[in-house]
Amino acid sequence: MDRRKAIKLLAGGTTVSLVSASPVIASVVASNTELESKKLAMVIDLRRCNGCKACVTACGHENGNEPSEHRTQVLQSSTEINGKEYVLSLPLLCNQCDNPVCTKVCPTGATFKRKEDGIVVVDSTGCIDCNFCVYTCPYDGVRFTNSKTGTVDKCNFCIQRTSKGFLPACVETCTGGARVFGDLKDPDSSVSKLLKEHEALVLQSDKNTQPNVFYIGLTDKESDQPYNLNSELTWQR
């Protein structure tokens, strides 16, 4: 089994049943979000992810979550590729969708999409923990009930940081430089450039949620590029 097939197995439902991947066209930047002054997004380069989970630790520390409650996760699967054993990693988080189903089922309006940057957030003061959003979201495992607040919790791109111009905690601490964050409405941003240069993939594209988390390294061409944890590709951008 080659690396591309192994990662697609992890992303496609045989190893885990929560995600599938399909091509996304770079014209996503021209979607129907003209009312937003920014369109914040994340690109994850799977060729750079070394599975260290520094992102998970940093996220929990930044947002004060319990060790067992995660706004971001890194799914891992061990597989043999060309006679060698590899651990393949797939980072997961809220996809900050342009067409989020979670906002449509929230009875109190506590889950909503911010007009200023497109981030989907949960207002804990209005959440009644009915879990409608948890059950409706096609991306299993990215939402949970916060044991401290008793309300639904999820990734919000660390709005306490990004609203001040800082990077999300997971991006800042990613040791392989796999997570890249920026504004899709800025053609010179790192995320815009990456989507123009690479064939990105999104998860569960058949659900028409229009995610704003994109993955590089799942296409035939790019997954077959040389992959070495000590190479410049995985530790230096």
C-alpha positions as CSV (number, residue, x, y, z in Angstrom):
1,M,0.0,0.0,0.0
2,D,1.4,3.5,-0.9
3,R,1.1,6.5,1.3
4,R,-1.7,8.1,-0.7
5,K,-4.0,5.0,-0.3
6,A,-3.2,4.7,3.4
7,I,-4.1,8.3,4.2
8,K,-7.2,8.0,2.1
9,L,-8.1,4.9,4.0
10,L,-7.8,6.9,7.2
11,A,-9.8,9.8,5.8
12,G,-12.3,7.8,3.9
13,G,-14.2,5.6,6.3
14,T,-12.5,2.1,6.4
15,T,-10.2,2.9,9.3
16,V,-12.6,5.5,10.7
17,S,-16.1,6.2,9.6
18,L,-16.3,9.9,10.2
19,V,-14.8,11.6,7.1
20,S,-14.5,11.3,3.4
21,A,-12.5,13.5,1.0
22,S,-13.3,15.1,-2.3
23,P,-11.6,17.7,-4.5
24,V,-12.2,21.3,-3.9
25,I,-11.8,24.0,-6.6
26,A,-9.7,27.0,-5.8
27,S,-12.6,29.2,-6.8
28,V,-14.0,28.6,-3.3
29,V,-12.5,32.0,-2.5
30,A,-15.3,33.5,-4.6
31,S,-18.1,31.9,-2.7
32,N,-21.2,33.7,-1.5
33,T,-19.7,35.4,1.6
34,E,-19.5,38.9,0.4
35,L,-21.0,40.2,3.6
36,E,-18.0,39.0,5.5
37,S,-15.1,41.5,5.7
38,K,-12.8,38.5,6.1
39,K,-13.0,34.8,5.3
40,L,-10.7,33.0,7.7
41,A,-9.7,29.5,6.8
42,M,-7.1,26.8,7.6
43,V,-5.0,24.7,5.2
44,I,-3.5,21.5,6.6
45,D,-0.6,19.9,4.7
46,L,-0.6,16.3,5.6
47,R,2.9,15.8,4.2
48,R,4.2,18.0,7.0
49,C,2.2,16.6,9.9
50,N,4.5,14.5,12.1
51,G,1.8,13.4,14.6
52,C,3.4,15.1,17.6
53,K,0.0,16.4,18.8
54,A,1.5,19.7,20.0
55,C,-1.6,21.3,18.5
56,V,-3.9,19.3,20.7
57,T,-1.9,20.2,23.8
58,A,-1.7,23.9,22.9
59,C,-5.4,24.1,22.1
60,G,-6.4,22.6,25.4
61,H,-4.1,25.0,27.3
62,E,-5.2,28.1,25.4
63,N,-8.9,27.4,25.8
64,G,-8.8,25.8,29.3
65,N,-10.3,22.5,28.3
66,E,-10.0,19.3,30.4
67,P,-7.3,16.8,29.1
68,S,-10.1,14.5,27.8
69,E,-12.0,17.2,26.0
70,H,-10.5,18.4,22.7
71,R,-11.4,21.1,20.2
72,T,-9.0,19.6,17.8
73,Q,-7.8,16.0,17.4
74,V,-5.2,14.1,15.4
75,L,-6.5,10.7,14.2
76,Q,-3.7,8.2,13.7
77,S,-3.4,4.9,12.1
78,S,-0.4,2.5,11.8
79,T,0.1,1.0,8.4
80,E,2.8,-0.7,6.3
81,I,4.0,1.1,3.2
82,N,6.6,-0.5,1.0
83,G,7.7,-2.9,3.7
84,K,8.0,-0.2,6.4
85,E,5.7,0.6,9.3
86,Y,4.3,4.2,9.3
87,V,2.0,6.1,11.6
88,L,-0.2,8.3,9.5
89,S,-1.9,11.4,11.0
90,L,-5.1,13.3,10.1
91,P,-5.8,16.5,12.1
92,L,-9.5,17.2,12.7
93,L,-11.3,20.3,13.9
94,C,-14.5,22.3,13.3
95,N,-14.6,23.0,9.5
96,Q,-16.0,26.5,9.9
97,C,-18.4,25.9,7.1
98,D,-20.0,28.5,4.8
99,N,-23.2,26.5,4.9
100,P,-23.2,25.2,8.5
101,V,-26.0,22.8,9.4
102,C,-25.3,23.4,13.1
103,T,-26.6,27.0,13.0
104,K,-29.8,25.9,11.4
105,V,-30.8,23.5,14.1
106,C,-29.8,25.5,17.2
107,P,-33.1,26.5,18.9
108,T,-31.7,29.5,20.8
109,G,-29.3,30.9,18.2
110,A,-26.4,30.3,20.4
111,T,-24.5,28.7,17.5
112,F,-24.0,31.3,14.8
113,K,-21.6,32.4,12.0
114,R,-19.8,35.7,12.6
115,K,-20.3,38.3,9.9
116,E,-16.9,39.8,10.4
117,D,-14.8,36.7,9.7
118,G,-17.0,33.8,8.9
119,I,-16.1,31.8,12.1
120,V,-18.8,29.6,13.5
121,V,-19.0,30.1,17.3
122,V,-21.0,28.8,20.2
123,D,-22.3,31.4,22.7
124,S,-22.1,29.5,26.0
125,T,-24.5,32.0,27.6
126,G,-27.3,31.0,25.2
127,C,-26.5,27.3,24.7
128,I,-28.9,24.9,26.5
129,D,-26.8,21.8,25.7
130,C,-29.6,20.2,23.6
131,N,-26.9,18.7,21.4
132,F,-28.8,19.2,18.2
133,C,-25.7,20.7,16.7
134,V,-23.6,17.7,17.8
135,Y,-25.9,15.2,16.2
136,T,-26.4,17.2,13.0
137,C,-22.8,18.0,12.3
138,P,-21.4,15.5,9.7
139,Y,-17.9,15.9,11.2
140,D,-18.1,13.5,14.2
141,G,-15.9,14.2,17.1
142,V,-15.3,17.9,16.6
143,R,-18.0,19.0,19.2
144,F,-18.4,18.0,22.8
145,T,-20.1,19.1,26.0
146,N,-17.7,21.1,28.1
147,S,-17.6,19.6,31.6
148,K,-16.9,23.0,33.1
149,T,-19.6,25.1,31.5
150,G,-22.2,22.3,30.7
151,T,-22.5,23.7,27.2
152,V,-21.4,22.6,23.7
153,D,-17.8,23.5,22.9
154,K,-15.8,23.4,19.7
155,C,-13.0,25.0,17.8
156,N,-13.5,28.7,17.0
157,F,-10.1,29.4,15.5
158,C,-9.1,30.9,18.9
159,I,-11.1,34.0,18.4
160,Q,-9.6,35.5,21.5
161,R,-6.3,35.4,19.6
162,T,-7.3,35.9,16.0
163,S,-9.4,38.9,16.7
164,K,-6.2,40.6,17.9
165,G,-4.1,39.5,14.9
166,F,-2.5,36.5,16.5
167,L,-2.5,32.9,15.1
168,P,-4.7,30.1,16.6
169,A,-2.7,28.2,19.2
170,C,-2.6,25.1,17.2
171,V,-1.0,26.9,14.2
172,E,1.5,28.7,16.3
173,T,2.7,25.5,18.0
174,C,2.7,23.1,15.0
175,T,6.2,21.7,14.9
176,G,6.0,20.6,11.3
177,G,4.4,23.8,9.9
178,A,1.4,21.6,8.7
179,R,-1.3,24.1,9.8
180,V,-1.5,27.4,7.9
181,F,-4.1,30.0,8.8
182,G,-5.3,33.2,7.0
183,D,-7.8,35.2,5.1
184,L,-9.1,33.7,1.9
185,K,-10.3,37.1,0.8
186,D,-6.7,38.3,0.8
187,P,-5.1,36.9,-2.4
188,D,-1.6,37.4,-0.9
189,S,-2.4,35.3,2.3
190,S,-0.6,32.0,2.8
191,V,-3.9,30.1,2.6
192,S,-4.9,31.7,-0.7
193,K,-1.5,31.0,-2.2
194,L,-1.5,27.4,-1.0
195,L,-5.0,26.8,-2.5
196,K,-3.8,28.2,-5.8
197,E,-0.6,26.1,-5.9
198,H,-2.0,22.8,-4.7
199,E,-5.0,20.5,-5.3
200,A,-6.7,20.8,-1.9
201,L,-9.3,18.4,-0.5
202,V,-12.1,19.0,1.9
203,L,-13.9,16.5,4.2
204,Q,-17.5,15.4,3.6
205,S,-17.9,17.6,0.5
206,D,-21.0,15.6,-0.5
207,K,-22.8,17.2,2.5
208,N,-22.6,20.6,0.8
209,T,-21.5,22.3,4.0
210,Q,-18.7,24.2,2.2
211,P,-15.9,23.7,4.7
212,N,-13.1,26.2,5.2
213,V,-10.6,23.7,6.4
214,F,-8.6,22.3,3.5
215,Y,-6.1,19.4,3.2
216,I,-3.1,19.1,1.0
217,G,-1.4,15.7,0.4
218,L,-4.3,13.5,-0.6
219,T,-4.1,13.7,-4.4
220,D,-2.2,11.2,-6.4
221,K,0.4,13.8,-7.5
222,E,1.2,15.4,-4.2
223,S,1.0,12.3,-1.9
224,D,3.6,10.6,-4.0
225,Q,6.2,13.4,-3.4
226,P,9.2,12.4,-1.3
227,Y,8.2,12.2,2.4
228,N,10.7,12.4,5.2
229,L,10.1,13.6,8.7
230,N,13.6,15.2,8.7
231,S,13.2,16.9,5.3
232,E,12.7,20.6,4.8
233,L,9.2,19.8,3.6
234,T,8.0,18.7,7.0
235,W,9.8,21.1,9.4
236,Q,10.4,24.3,7.5
237,R,8.2,26.5,5.4
